[in-house]
């Protein structure tokens, strides 16, 4: 009996030991011993853990979307495990959990459910997302990497994950860049984890152009990646997976580097040679030695006559420096002939300055000559360009071995210089500073004659300031417009006045529109006769003249010679020019204020004078000379020159007014006195560059085309007129004999022609 009890106790103890062992192993093995069971065959996917001997943790089988008795989804629990043990297992750190993923042609939705059970993440599946997934993992995978594996599976099937609050959206990869994906910033590849989630990476570029980098990186984007360069901030905006962005940044780190970080530089300043010629000679030497392909770059700087050499090799840079010192040797021949074409000013003016600056070694001033055109038109002077520092007389004496001679060649406006090379290089720098585009002034002048009435006895200025009613034209009050313009300048505008009639005075207009309003208003009332409105372009500190008038024949001498039957009267005739002469010399300041030196002469024919029994014409002349300051684009009105004309008229009753003595009762005599004031309006406009002068040139060309069109139309009308067809009544066309010569300017690419010979 005792023996039986002992045997039973031993058997019972073995059972407990076996049960404890089974409990320690996580329960009895499931069907298939970790392989795909019948239900797995139905779902086409399993997640299983390897045996304890392989992974050091408990075996577990995770089934997709099948809650167990404990309420934990996705975990198939052994029959004898308690809920507390499940909670203890799930509460362990994730890095201690390892699983093996095996899916064989499983539906994507089943895989999503499995991943959701393992990672405890929520997923939203957008419409149109479907795929069959196959995963085989031979090695254990940490639970923390399951989401990354899932992202790789989605990327392989053209889909991606987008974080949206507490959910992950699963959507096609091509639409991910249009969604609010994660935005990151940085250009370091080590800061990016190799994941297949689509993000937006803002990459700052430091040294290289973003357009150049975009060309390099675009072929390396994934199927739904994109890259946008931002040139303003030198940024790249990349939409792609993190793993591919990491690869792109690794490439960028090798490209976006400081070009001068590993580059050596040599700055060489020649003493005797021209930098352009020295660069050509050094290039020939390097080509012969095959060194230019090894990273040697030559940059000549002609402005300071220096050469900059770049190379990544210090020994190579030393070799280049040695060649530069050998090539930069003083030429034994003391003098050379150089030709410099002057572009913007007269060569004579520059030659005068060079003559006073440069001389030979013994101090004799340089000679200046003027060369006449050569008898051989084919001989062309050679041109050589150079640019150096400011002239240094002491250095010039050390380098020069003879005289300096300067000749101007007028046909090509060139300087021919005989001098040592070093002296010539210094001359070129001086010439370039003098040979600049000259500033000019566009003078717009209007010469008008204003007829004055009793209310206008003080001239045009009095009329404006004393509220002359100019009327309203096109809705504008010219009276108020002009009066306000002058009133605004009354305190600052300079005036020249004279106590006697005919004195010169002027007023400034800050707005050319107001000036035009004054002329239009007076013209509307018939008070203004525009005599001339020339426009001319004059250089700074050069004199220009405007002549408006006519020539009147006058007898300078009279000779009477006796003949056989009658006396012969012989007169010598000269023509006297009367009218308006205006000379203008502008001087432009740095602030574009124009100083105008004005010289004005107004002449007219007076009454005939009886001299020696003969009548000779008399002439009235008024001359004024002044200097005024006018701001750019502001008009000045010069007035005060009066002319008085007396006319006599008779009217009466026919026949009765001719009766002696009594005829005075039937006729009327009227004396009319007309005063006219000469007004000159000048508006200067400074032209500093060719671009500023181009609109005026185009306007002038346009007016010439209008004149050509007008003359062409007149010619056609004249040809069709009866006078042109038969001027003499003979029935023959008379165009050849009657029509004056008319030359029409040709269009571009066509030959000029004449419509008729005179």
ZAMARGU-4260 file (C-alpha; in steps of 0.2 Angstrom, whole numbers, plus 5000, padded with zeros to 4 digits):
<rodrens>
0) 5000/5000/5000 | 5014/5012/5005 | 5023/5007/4989 | 5008/5011/4978 | 5006/5028/4986
5) 5024/5031/4983 | 5023/5026/4965 | 5008/5037/4963 | 5017/5052/4971 | 5031/5049/4959
10) 5020/5049/4944 | 5010/5064/4950 | 5027/5074/4952 | 5032/5069/4935 | 5016/5076/4928
15) 5018/5092/4937 | 5036/5094/4931 | 5030/5090/4913 | 5016/5103/4915 | 5028/5116/4922
20) 5040/5112/4907 | 5026/5115/4895 | 5021/5131/4904 | 5038/5137/4902 | 5038/5134/4884
25) 5022/5144/4881 | 5011/5130/4879 | 5010/5115/4867 | 5015/5118/4849 | 5001/5124/4838
30) 4996/5114/4823 | 5010/5114/4810 | 5023/5118/4823 | 5025/5136/4818 | 5021/5133/4800
35) 5006/5138/4790 | 4991/5129/4797 | 4974/5127/4789 | 4968/5144/4794 | 4984/5152/4788
40) 4981/5144/4772 | 4965/5153/4771 | 4972/5170/4776 | 4988/5167/4766 | 4998/5176/4779
45) 5007/5171/4796 | 5018/5180/4808 | 5028/5168/4819 | 5042/5168/4831 | 5057/5155/4830
50) 5060/5142/4843 | 5068/5148/4860 | 5084/5140/4855 | 5085/5151/4840 | 5080/5168/4847
55) 5081/5168/4866 | 5062/5173/4868 | 5046/5164/4869 | 5038/5157/4853 | 5022/5166/4848
60) 5010/5165/4834 | 5001/5180/4828 | 4986/5178/4818 | 4978/5193/4808 | 4963/5201/4815
65) 4957/5186/4826 | 4954/5192/4844 | 4957/5179/4857 | 4950/5176/4875 | 4961/5190/4882
70) 4954/5203/4870 | 4971/5205/4863 | 4969/5206/4844 | 4980/5196/4832 | 4988/5184/4846
75) 4983/5165/4846 | 4986/5161/4865 | 4989/5143/4871 | 4975/5135/4881 | 4983/5136/4898
80) 4990/5154/4897 | 4983/5167/4908 | 4978/5185/4904 | 4991/5192/4916 | 5004/5182/4907
85) 4999/5190/4890 | 4999/5208/4897 | 5016/5204/4904 | 5022/5198/4887 | 5015/5213/4878
90) 5022/5226/4891 | 5040/5221/4888 | 5051/5233/4878 | 5049/5231/4859 | 5067/5228/4856
95) 5066/5212/4866 | 5052/5206/4854 | 5057/5197/4838 | 5046/5189/4825 | 5047/5181/4808
100) 5035/5187/4795 | 5030/5175/4781 | 5016/5179/4769 | 5013/5169/4753 | 5003/5179/4740
105) 4992/5186/4754 | 4979/5200/4752 | 4986/5217/4756 | 4971/5220/4768 | 4976/5205/4778
110) 4993/5211/4780 | 4987/5228/4785 | 4977/5220/4799 | 4992/5209/4805 | 5003/5225/4805
115) 4990/5234/4815 | 4989/5221/4828 | 5008/5220/4830 | 5012/5239/4830 | 4996/5245/4838
120) 4994/5258/4824 | 4979/5264/4815 | 4978/5263/4796 | 4966/5271/4784 | 4965/5262/4767
125) 4960/5274/4753 | 4950/5268/4738 | 4959/5259/4725 | 4972/5252/4736 | 4974/5233/4733
130) 4989/5221/4730 | 4994/5203/4734 | 5009/5202/4745 | 5023/5189/4748 | 5035/5191/4762
135) 5048/5178/4768 | 5059/5182/4782 | 5073/5169/4787 | 5079/5180/4801 | 5071/5187/4816
140) 5064/5204/4815 | 5062/5217/4829 | 5044/5222/4832 | 5050/5240/4831 | 5055/5237/4813
145) 5039/5229/4807 | 5032/5246/4802 | 5047/5250/4791 | 5046/5233/4783 | 5028/5237/4779
150) 5033/5253/4771 | 5045/5244/4760 | 5031/5232/4755 | 5020/5247/4750 | 5034/5256/4741
155) 5037/5240/4731 | 5019/5240/4726 | 5018/5259/4721 | 5010/5264/4738 | 5016/5274/4753
160) 5011/5279/4771 | 5006/5297/4775 | 5005/5301/4794 | 4988/5310/4797 | 4986/5313/4816
165) 4983/5297/4825 | 4981/5287/4808 | 4992/5282/4794 | 4984/5284/4777 | 4989/5271/4764
170) 4988/5279/4746 | 4996/5278/4729 | 5014/5285/4729 | 5011/5296/4714 | 4998/5306/4724
175) 5009/5307/4740 | 5018/5323/4735 | 5001/5332/4734 | 4996/5327/4752 | 5002/5335/4768
180) 5017/5323/4771 | 5030/5326/4784 | 5042/5341/4780 | 5060/5340/4785 | 5075/5351/4783
185) 5093/5347/4781 | 5107/5342/4770 | 5116/5328/4781 | 5113/5310/4775 | 5117/5303/4792
190) 5102/5312/4800 | 5090/5302/4789 | 5084/5284/4792 | 5083/5272/4777 | 5064/5271/4777
195) 5052/5270/4762 | 5040/5283/4769 | 5037/5298/4757 | 5042/5315/4764 | 5047/5332/4758
200) 5065/5337/4762 | 5071/5355/4760 | 5089/5354/4756 | 5100/5370/4758 | 5114/5371/4745
205) 5130/5381/4750 | 5142/5382/4735 | 5135/5375/4719 | 5120/5382/4709 | 5104/5373/4712
210) 5100/5372/4694 | 5116/5362/4691 | 5112/5350/4705 | 5094/5347/4699 | 5101/5341/4682
215) 5112/5329/4691 | 5099/5322/4704 | 5084/5321/4693 | 5088/5305/4685 | 5090/5297/4702
220) 5073/5300/4709 | 5061/5286/4712 | 5046/5282/4702 | 5035/5295/4711 | 5049/5307/4717
225) 5051/5325/4711 | 5064/5339/4714 | 5060/5358/4713 | 5075/5370/4713 | 5073/5387/4722
230) 5086/5399/4714 | 5082/5414/4725 | 5086/5405/4741 | 5098/5392/4734 | 5087/5377/4740
235) 5081/5361/4734 | 5064/5354/4738 | 5064/5335/4736 | 5048/5324/4737 | 5053/5306/4738
240) 5056/5291/4750 | 5068/5294/4765 | 5079/5280/4759 | 5081/5288/4742 | 5083/5305/4749
245) 5097/5298/4760 | 5105/5292/4744 | 5103/5309/4735 | 5111/5318/4750 | 5126/5307/4750
250) 5129/5312/4732 | 5126/5330/4736 | 5139/5330/4749 | 5152/5326/4736 | 5146/5339/4724
255) 5142/5354/4735 | 5159/5358/4741 | 5169/5374/4741 | 5179/5376/4725 | 5193/5385/4733
260) 5195/5373/4748 | 5208/5362/4738 | 5213/5375/4726 | 5229/5385/4726 | 5230/5402/4718
265) 5245/5412/4711 | 5243/5431/4709 | 5257/5437/4697 | 5259/5455/4691 | 5271/5457/4676
270) 5284/5471/4677 | 5289/5472/4658 | 5275/5462/4649 | 5257/5465/4644 | 5246/5453/4653
275) 5237/5448/4637 | 5252/5444/4627 | 5260/5435/4643 | 5244/5424/4644 | 5245/5419/4626
280) 5263/5415/4628 | 5261/5405/4644 | 5246/5395/4636 | 5257/5390/4622 | 5270/5383/4634
285) 5257/5374/4645 | 5249/5366/4629 | 5266/5360/4624 | 5269/5352/4641 | 5251/5345/4642
290) 5248/5354/4658 | 5232/5364/4654 | 5222/5348/4656 | 5229/5344/4673 | 5219/5358/4682
295) 5228/5374/4677 | 5217/5389/4674 | 5223/5406/4669 | 5213/5422/4672 | 5221/5438/4665
300) 5215/5455/4673 | 5219/5468/4660 | 5212/5482/4671 | 5227/5480/4683 | 5238/5471/4671
305) 5239/5456/4682 | 5237/5437/4680 | 5228/5425/4692 | 5233/5406/4691 | 5222/5392/4699
310) 5228/5375/4702 | 5225/5360/4714 | 5243/5355/4714 | 5256/5366/4723 | 5271/5359/4713
315) 5262/5363/4697 | 5258/5380/4703 | 5277/5383/4707 | 5281/5377/4689 | 5269/5390/4681
320) 5277/5404/4692 | 5294/5399/4686 | 5288/5400/4668 | 5280/5417/4671 | 5296/5425/4678
325) 5306/5418/4663 | 5293/5425/4651 | 5292/5442/4659 | 5308/5449/4653 | 5312/5467/4648
330) 5313/5468/4629 | 5330/5474/4623 | 5323/5484/4609 | 5319/5501/4616 | 5304/5507/4607
335) 5289/5500/4597 | 5275/5507/4587 | 5257/5506/4594 | 5240/5511/4586 | 5226/5515/4598
340) 5209/5519/4590 | 5200/5533/4600 | 5181/5529/4601 | 5172/5543/4609 | 5182/5559/4608
345) 5194/5568/4596 | 5211/5560/4596 | 5219/5578/4596 | 5212/5582/4613 | 5219/5566/4621
350) 5236/5569/4612 | 5238/5586/4620 | 5236/5578/4637 | 5248/5564/4634 | 5261/5576/4627
355) 5261/5586/4643 | 5262/5570/4654 | 5275/5559/4645 | 5292/5564/4639 | 5309/5555/4635
360) 5322/5551/4647 | 5331/5568/4646 | 5314/5577/4649 | 5311/5583/4632 | 5292/5584/4629
365) 5284/5571/4617 | 5282/5577/4600 | 5265/5578/4592 | 5261/5577/4574 | 5246/5575/4563
370) 5247/5561/4550 | 5238/5563/4533 | 5229/5549/4525 | 5241/5537/4517 | 5242/5535/4498
375) 5239/5517/4500 | 5221/5514/4506 | 5224/5496/4509 | 5237/5499/4523 | 5228/5498/4539
380) 5236/5502/4556 | 5237/5488/4568 | 5227/5488/4584 | 5234/5482/4601 | 5224/5484/4617
385) 5231/5486/4634 | 5227/5492/4651 | 5238/5496/4665 | 5240/5507/4681 | 5241/5526/4683
390) 5256/5534/4674 | 5272/5534/4685 | 5285/5545/4678 | 5299/5538/4688 | 5295/5520/4682
395) 5294/5527/4665 | 5311/5533/4665 | 5318/5516/4671 | 5309/5507/4657 | 5311/5518/4642
400) 5326/5519/4632 | 5322/5533/4619 | 5310/5546/4615 | 5291/5546/4615 | 5282/5552/4600
405) 5263/5554/4597 | 5254/5556/4580 | 5236/5558/4577 | 5228/5550/4562 | 5212/5560/4558
410) 5203/5549/4546 | 5202/5535/4559 | 5203/5546/4574 | 5218/5536/4580 | 5233/5538/4590
415) 5250/5532/4584 | 5262/5531/4598 | 5281/5527/4597 | 5286/5522/4615 | 5293/5508/4625
420) 5281/5494/4629 | 5280/5499/4648 | 5277/5517/4644 | 5263/5513/4632 | 5254/5502/4644
425) 5254/5516/4656 | 5247/5527/4642 | 5233/5515/4638 | 5226/5516/4656 | 5226/5535/4655
430) 5218/5535/4637 | 5204/5523/4643 | 5199/5535/4657 | 5198/5550/4645 | 5190/5541/4630
435) 5173/5539/4638 | 5156/5543/4630 | 5153/5562/4631 | 5138/5569/4639 | 5126/5578/4628
440) 5112/5590/4629 | 5096/5589/4619 | 5091/5607/4616 | 5072/5609/4612 | 5069/5627/4606
445) 5053/5636/4601 | 5055/5654/4593 | 5038/5662/4594 | 5031/5679/4590 | 5017/5685/4602
450) 5006/5699/4596 | 5001/5711/4610 | 4986/5721/4612 | 4982/5736/4624 | 4980/5724/4639
455) 4996/5715/4634 | 5008/5730/4634 | 5020/5722/4646 | 5022/5706/4636 | 5018/5688/4638
460) 5023/5687/4657 | 5011/5701/4661 | 4997/5693/4652 | 4999/5677/4662 | 5002/5684/4679
465) 4987/5696/4677 | 4974/5683/4674 | 4972/5684/4655 | 4957/5673/4651 | 4965/5659/4640
470) 4948/5650/4640 | 4945/5632/4643 | 4951/5619/4630 | 4948/5600/4632 | 4941/5602/4650
475) 4957/5611/4656 | 4958/5628/4664 | 4974/5635/4655 | 4973/5651/4664 | 4974/5643/4681
480) 4986/5630/4675 | 4999/5642/4669 | 4996/5655/4683 | 4999/5642/4696 | 5014/5635/4688
485) 5023/5652/4688 | 5017/5656/4705 | 5025/5641/4712 | 5042/5646/4705 | 5040/5665/4709
490) 5051/5664/4724 | 5065/5654/4717 | 5065/5657/4698 | 5079/5670/4693 | 5073/5685/4683
495) 5082/5698/4672 | 5072/5714/4670 | 5075/5731/4662 | 5067/5747/4665 | 5065/5751/4647
500) 5053/5743/4635 | 5062/5729/4625 | 5072/5723/4641 | 5076/5704/4642 | 5068/5694/4656
505) 5064/5675/4658 | 5055/5663/4669 | 5057/5645/4673 | 5044/5631/4671 | 5046/5615/4681
510) 5033/5606/4671 | 5035/5605/4652 | 5016/5602/4651 | 5012/5619/4659 | 5024/5627/4646
515) 5014/5618/4632 | 4998/5624/4640 | 5004/5642/4639 | 5009/5641/4620 | 4992/5631/4616
520) 4982/5644/4625 | 4990/5659/4616 | 4990/5651/4600 | 4971/5647/4601 | 4968/5666/4603
525) 4979/5669/4588 | 4992/5678/4598 | 5007/5667/4595 | 5015/5664/4578 | 5028/5650/4579
530) 5043/5655/4569 | 5053/5640/4572 | 5054/5625/4583 | 5071/5616/4581 | 5079/5602/4591
535) 5097/5599/4591 | 5109/5588/4601 | 5125/5597/4607 | 5140/5590/4617 | 5145/5596/4634
540) 5154/5613/4633 | 5152/5614/4614 | 5143/5628/4606 | 5127/5626/4595 | 5118/5640/4585
545) 5101/5642/4579 | 5098/5654/4565 | 5080/5659/4559 | 5078/5673/4546 | 5080/5679/4529
550) 5092/5688/4517 | 5089/5705/4511 | 5098/5712/4496 | 5107/5729/4500 | 5117/5740/4488
555) 5134/5743/4495 | 5140/5755/4481 | 5133/5764/4466 | 5143/5768/4450 | 5137/5779/4435
560) 5147/5777/4419 | 5144/5787/4404 | 5140/5778/4388 | 5137/5784/4370 | 5119/5788/4372
565) 5114/5785/4390 | 5122/5784/4407 | 5124/5766/4415 | 5120/5764/4433 | 5130/5750/4442
570) 5126/5744/4459 | 5136/5732/4470 | 5123/5721/4480 | 5126/5712/4496 | 5114/5701/4506
575) 5111/5705/4524 | 5104/5692/4535 | 5090/5697/4547 | 5080/5687/4559 | 5085/5678/4575
580) 5102/5671/4579 | 5104/5661/4595 | 5120/5653/4601 | 5120/5641/4616 | 5134/5633/4625
585) 5129/5620/4639 | 5139/5615/4653 | 5133/5600/4663 | 5136/5598/4682 | 5137/5581/4691
590) 5119/5584/4697 | 5113/5586/4679 | 5111/5604/4681 | 5114/5613/4665 | 5123/5630/4664
595) 5117/5638/4648 | 5128/5652/4640 | 5116/5661/4629 | 5119/5674/4616 | 5104/5681/4606
600) 5103/5693/4592 | 5087/5699/4584 | 5088/5710/4568 | 5074/5716/4557 | 5073/5728/4542
605) 5069/5746/4547 | 5063/5761/4536 | 5072/5766/4521 | 5085/5780/4523 | 5089/5793/4509
610) 5107/5794/4506 | 5114/5804/4492 | 5098/5805/4483 | 5096/5786/4484 | 5086/5776/4497
615) 5095/5762/4507 | 5087/5750/4519 | 5090/5752/4538 | 5092/5738/4550 | 5087/5736/4568
620) 5097/5725/4579 | 5095/5719/4597 | 5109/5709/4606 | 5108/5700/4622 | 5121/5689/4631
625) 5118/5680/4648 | 5122/5664/4657 | 5108/5655/4667 | 5106/5639/4677 | 5092/5627/4671
630) 5088/5610/4680 | 5087/5595/4668 | 5071/5594/4658 | 5065/5611/4664 | 5060/5624/4652
635) 5065/5642/4652 | 5055/5656/4643 | 5065/5671/4637 | 5055/5687/4633 | 5055/5705/4633
640) 5061/5709/4615 | 5048/5721/4608 | 5045/5726/4590 | 5033/5741/4586 | 5025/5742/4568
645) 5015/5758/4562 | 5003/5756/4548 | 4993/5770/4540 | 4976/5767/4531 | 4964/5777/4522
650) 4945/5775/4518 | 4932/5786/4511 | 4918/5789/4499 | 4922/5786/4481 | 4924/5802/4471
655) 4919/5813/4485 | 4934/5810/4495 | 4945/5815/4480 | 4938/5833/4479 | 4951/5846/4484
660) 4949/5854/4500 | 4932/5847/4503 | 4937/5829/4501 | 4944/5829/4519 | 4926/5829/4524
665) 4922/5812/4515 | 4938/5802/4519 | 4945/5794/4535 | 4964/5791/4540 | 4968/5778/4553
670) 4985/5775/4561 | 4988/5757/4568 | 5002/5753/4580 | 5005/5734/4582 | 5017/5728/4596
675) 5025/5711/4594 | 5036/5702/4607 | 5049/5689/4603 | 5048/5674/4615 | 5061/5660/4615
680) 5058/5644/4625 | 5072/5633/4628 | 5071/5615/4637 | 5088/5606/4640 | 5088/5587/4642
685) 5104/5579/4648 | 5109/5563/4638 | 5122/5554/4648 | 5123/5537/4638 | 5119/5530/4621
690) 5104/5521/4628 | 5096/5538/4634 | 5099/5545/4617 | 5092/5531/4607 | 5074/5536/4609
695) 5077/5553/4601 | 5086/5545/4586 | 5072/5533/4584 | 5059/5548/4584 | 5070/5557/4571
700) 5070/5542/4560 | 5051/5540/4562 | 5049/5558/4556 | 5060/5556/4541 | 5049/5541/4536
705) 5034/5552/4538 | 5042/5565/4527 | 5046/5552/4514 | 5028/5546/4514 | 5022/5563/4512
710) 5033/5567/4498 | 5029/5551/4489 | 5010/5555/4490 | 5013/5572/4484 | 5023/5565/4469
715) 5008/5553/4465 | 4996/5567/4466 | 5006/5578/4454 | 5008/5564/4441 | 4989/5562/4441
720) 4985/5581/4439 | 4981/5589/4422 | 4996/5601/4424 | 5008/5587/4425 | 5001/5578/4410
725) 5000/5593/4399 | 5008/5608/4406 | 5010/5617/4389 | 4994/5612/4380 | 5003/5602/4367
730) 4996/5586/4372 | 5013/5579/4378 | 5017/5575/4396 | 5027/5588/4404 | 5032/5579/4420
735) 5050/5578/4414 | 5052/5597/4411 | 5041/5604/4425 | 5043/5593/4440 | 5058/5597/4451
740) 5070/5584/4456 | 5064/5574/4471 | 5076/5562/4480 | 5067/5549/4491 | 5077/5540/4505
745) 5077/5522/4501 | 5072/5508/4513 | 5084/5496/4521 | 5093/5485/4508 | 5087/5495/4493
750) 5096/5507/4481 | 5092/5526/4481 | 5083/5532/4466 | 5077/5549/4458 | 5060/5552/4452
755) 5066/5564/4439 | 5082/5573/4434 | 5081/5592/4435
</rodrens>
